[in-house]
Amino acid sequence: MSRIVTDELFEQEVVYADHPILVDVWAAWCMPCKAVVRELDLLEHKYLDLDVVKIDADNSPMLLKDYGIMSLPTLMYFAPGESPKSIVGAAAASVIEEKFGLSNG
C-alpha cells in the first residue's frame, strides 16, 4: 500500500533509497489522480521491490518547484544510480512499465 512522503523526508526516503521508488504526485481534488491509483496498485503488487509513495501536491509546494511539476498527476521514477524519469497525466500500468523500464528480473 502506498504511503505519503513529505517534503522533509523526500530526499531521505526517495532520492537516496537503495531500491526503485515510484512517486505519485497527486491532489484530492484531481480526478485523473484518482484514475491512476488502480494502475499503481497493480504495479506495486507485480514488482515486489518497487516502493510506491504519494506526494500531496497541496502540501508540498517546494517539491513541486524543485522538480518543475506543473500538472497532476505526475509520476516520477527513481532508481539507484539513474536520473529520475517522469510521466505527466494518468497512464495505464503498461505505459508506466514501458516508460520507466520496469521488469521482473
N, C-alpha and C positions, 0 to 999 in steps of 0.2 A: 504494500500500500504506500502510495506517495506521501511524503512528509513535506511540511513547509519549512523553507530555509529563509532566514532573514538576511538583510544587507550585512549585518555584523558578522554572520557566520559563513557568508558565501565563499570567501577565499579559502577558509579552512576546510569546509565541507565539500566544496565543488572543485575549485581551481587546483587545489593541492591533493585531491583524492588519489588513491592508488588504484582505482578501478573506474570504469566508464560511468559517467553521470549524464542523464538526460534531464534537462531543466525545462519545465513548463512555466512560462511567464504568462499569467492569466489575471483575470479580474472577475469578481462575482457577477457583474452586470454584462459580461461579454458572452453572447450566445455562441459564437464559434468556439470559444474556450470550453464550453460545456460539451460541444460535439466531439472534441478531441480526447476527452477523458477516457472513453471506451478503448480507443486505439492505444493510448498509453498503457492502460491496464493489460491489454493483450501483449504488448511488448515486454512489460515488466515480468509477466508470467513466462514468456517464451525465453527470455535472456536472463537467467538467474544471476549473472554477475553484473547486470545493469541496474543501477540505482536511479529511480525516477523521483525527482524532487520538484516542488512547486514554489514559485515566487509570486506573491501577491503584488501585482503592479501598483496598486493604490498605496501600498505600504513600503515600496522600495524605489523611491524616485532616484536615488543615487545610482543604484544598479542599472536602472533604465538609461540614465545618462551615460554611465561608463561604457555600456555595451551598445549604445545607439539604438535602443529599442523604441520604435515609434508606433508599432501596430501590434495588436493582440489577436490571437495568441502568437507568441514567438516561442519556438522550441530551440534550445541550444544543446549541443552535444559536446561534452568534454571528455577526452580520453587522455590518459597519461602520455606525455611526450608529443602530443599533437596540438595543433591550433584548434580553437573551438569552431564548430560549424553551426549554422542556424537555418531554420525554416520559418518563414512568416506565414501565418494563416493555418487553419485547420487542415490536417493531412491524414490520409489513411495510413495504417500501420505499414503497409508495403512501401509507400512513398518514403516514410521516415526511415525504414530499414535501408532502402537504396541510397538515399541522400547521405546518411550517416555511416554507411558501410558496415552495418551490423551483420554479424554472422554467428552461428552456434558452432564454433570450432576453430 
